[in-house]
């Protein structure tokens, strides 16, 4: 057994100590990384990485996240009670009523400022006095 084979067996043992869901999902990939990086990094760095991963996986309760349902496919585990549906309907109707009241308010539009005022001067004909013309003398 070569030095590399012995270290690979040791690394597989460390991987086998991981929780089953994590091991099923990531063990093959971690072994591939070991095979690719053994000559470059050496056993010490790869083993410390695997041991830190082992510690994290056993400390964290839900190590492998469950697959999330597709968007907008929430299926409740039990049917909703009538009280919850009534509360949801009441809150929704209050929100809609509030928005409709906001839209119905008569808010006066601001008037533009008067920058100048146009005055129209209409001459009064009666005010003018007839002047005698110069030729009339």
VENJOGI-V692718 format. One record per helix or strand of 3 or more residues. SS is the DSSP state (@ for helix, = for strand). FROM is the first residue (numbers start at 1). LEN is the number of residues. If there is no record, write none. Layout:
SS;FROM;LEN  SS;FROM;LEN
//
This chain:
@;3;14  @;20;22  @;43;17  @;82;23  @;125;3  @;134;3
//
